[in-house]
């Protein structure tokens, strides 16, 4: 079974059901994508009718385990997880999440939809599925609100989009601006501006 790594805030968002979609930059980048299937075809050369099929890392219906920093205590056969442990602060204690075997996994997701598209094609609704928070504030109170309730809020309530869980306390005017900042944070800078082709995976926690 394949695994998937998320930075800690996004890991918690998946487990809490606030993130049900992820995008991965294609590597290498195709010249263009032809076709209506999720797999698509990469145009080879200019003025040429030869197309090469491109395939995603994960397929629809595939089950994937979530990787996280861990440690295995041989004395009592317990597995410890950094994302739930608050007492152990020593970074050297934890194994890199990349090395986590399937047998130690606590959480699994199932891929429910796969498609290929340009990064900047993302919709407002997909930004929310990616874990972008729509926030509403009044006085000293701030709450995360479902995007579907945006139009029911009074005009006097301040609203914005946020990725504050990742350490970014900025307030963004659109969900795309917040998602662009998130992609630049977890990938190379200017990822959003470069508008690469990505695999878009929708999933559910199982």
C-alpha positions in Angstrom: 0.0 0.0 0.0 1.3 3.5 -0.9 1.6 6.2 1.8 1.1 9.9 1.8 2.9 12.6 3.8 1.3 15.8 5.0 2.7 18.6 7.0 1.3 18.5 10.6 -1.5 21.1 10.2 -2.8 19.4 7.0 -2.5 16.0 8.6 -4.8 17.1 11.4 -7.1 18.7 8.8 -7.5 15.4 7.1 -8.1 13.5 10.3 -10.7 16.1 11.4 -12.5 15.9 8.0 -11.6 19.5 7.0 -9.4 18.5 4.1 -10.8 16.0 1.6 -8.7 17.0 -1.5 -5.0 17.3 -2.4 -3.0 18.4 -5.4 0.4 17.2 -6.4 2.6 18.9 -9.0 3.3 16.7 -12.0 7.0 15.8 -12.4 8.1 16.0 -15.1 5.6 18.7 -16.4 3.8 17.7 -19.7 3.7 20.1 -22.6 0.0 20.0 -22.6 -2.8 17.6 -21.5 -5.1 16.2 -24.2 -8.2 14.0 -23.5 -11.1 13.9 -21.1 -10.0 10.9 -19.0 -8.3 11.5 -15.6 -5.1 10.2 -17.0 -4.8 12.4 -20.0 -2.1 12.5 -22.7 1.1 14.5 -23.0 1.7 16.1 -26.4 5.2 15.2 -27.6 7.0 17.7 -29.8 5.6 20.5 -31.8 3.4 19.8 -34.8 3.4 16.1 -34.0 0.5 13.8 -33.6 2.3 11.5 -31.1 0.9 11.6 -27.5 2.2 9.8 -24.5 -0.3 8.8 -21.7 0.4 10.2 -18.3 -0.6 8.4 -15.1 -1.2 9.7 -11.5 0.5 8.4 -8.4 -2.8 7.2 -7.0 -5.8 5.7 -8.7 -9.5 6.0 -8.0 -10.5 3.5 -5.4 -7.0 3.0 -4.1 -6.4 3.0 -0.3 -3.5 5.1 1.0 -2.1 5.3 4.5 -1.1 8.5 6.2 2.6 8.8 7.2 3.7 10.8 10.3 6.8 11.0 12.5 6.9 8.0 14.8 9.0 6.0 17.2 8.8 2.3 18.2 9.4 1.4 21.8 10.8 -2.1 21.8 10.3 -2.4 25.6 6.5 -2.6 25.4 6.0 -2.8 21.7 4.2 0.5 21.6 4.3 2.9 18.7 4.5 6.6 19.6 3.3 9.4 17.2 4.8 12.9 17.2 1.5 14.4 16.1 -0.3 13.3 19.3 2.7 13.4 21.7 3.0 16.7 23.7 5.7 15.6 26.2 8.6 14.6 23.9 10.3 17.6 22.5 13.5 16.1 21.3 13.4 16.1 17.4 16.1 13.4 17.3 13.7 11.0 19.0 11.4 10.9 16.0 11.9 8.9 12.8 11.3 10.8 9.6 7.7 10.3 8.4 8.9 9.2 5.0 10.2 5.9 6.6 7.0 5.1 8.4 5.8 1.5 7.4 2.2 0.7 6.7 1.9 -1.5 9.8 2.4 1.5 12.1 -0.3 3.7 10.4 -3.2 5.0 12.4 -5.2 6.6 9.5 -6.1 5.6 6.0 -7.8 7.4 3.1 -9.5 6.2 -0.1 -9.1 8.0 -3.4 -12.6 8.8 -4.7 -11.7 10.9 -7.8 -8.7 11.8 -9.9 -8.2 14.4 -12.5 -5.4 16.4 -14.2 -5.6 20.2 -14.5 -3.7 23.4 -14.2 -3.1 24.6 -10.6 -4.9 27.9 -11.0 -8.1 26.2 -12.2 -9.1 25.5 -8.6 -12.6 26.7 -7.5 -13.7 28.3 -4.3 -15.3 25.0 -3.2 -12.1 23.1 -3.9 -10.0 25.5 -1.9 -12.2 24.7 1.1 -11.8 21.0 0.4 -8.0 21.6 0.4 -8.2 22.8 4.0 -8.5 26.6 3.4 -10.5 28.1 6.3 -13.2 30.7 5.8 -13.2 32.8 9.0 -15.7 35.2 10.4 -14.9 37.6 13.2 -16.8 40.0 15.5 -15.4 41.6 18.6 -12.8 39.3 20.1 -14.5 36.2 18.6 -13.2 34.3 15.5 -14.9 31.2 14.1 -14.3 28.9 11.2 -17.4 28.9 9.1 -18.4 26.6 6.2 -18.1 28.4 2.9 -21.7 27.6 2.1 -22.8 29.9 4.9 -20.8 32.9 3.6 -23.9 34.6 2.1 -25.9 34.2 5.3 -23.6 36.3 7.5 -24.5 39.9 8.3 -22.6 42.7 6.5 -21.1 44.0 9.7 -19.2 40.7 10.3 -15.6 40.7 9.1 -14.7 37.7 6.9 -11.5 36.4 5.4 -9.7 33.3 4.3 -6.9 31.8 6.3 -4.2 29.1 6.6 -3.4 30.2 10.1 -2.9 26.6 11.3 0.3 26.5 9.2 1.8 29.5 11.1 0.6 32.0 8.5 -1.6 34.5 10.4 -2.4 36.6 7.3 -5.9 37.4 6.2 -6.6 36.7 2.5 -9.4 38.3 0.5 -10.1 35.2 -1.7 -9.7 31.4 -1.1 -7.4 31.3 -4.1 -5.0 33.8 -2.5 -4.9 31.6 0.7 -4.4 28.4 -1.3 -1.6 30.1 -3.4 0.2 30.9 -0.2 -0.3 27.3 1.0 1.1 25.8 -2.2 4.1 28.1 -2.1 4.7 27.1 1.5 4.7 23.3 1.0 6.3 23.5 -2.5 8.8 25.8 -4.0 8.1 29.5 -4.0 6.2 30.9 -7.0 4.5 27.5 -7.5 1.2 29.3 -7.9 2.5 31.9 -10.3 4.1 29.1 -12.5 0.6 27.5 -12.8 1.9 23.9 -13.3 -0.2 20.9 -14.2 -1.2 19.0 -11.1 -2.9 15.8 -10.2 -6.1 16.6 -8.2 -7.2 13.8 -5.8 -10.4 13.8 -3.9 -10.5 11.3 -1.0 -12.4 10.2 2.1 -11.1 9.1 5.5 -11.7 5.4 6.2 
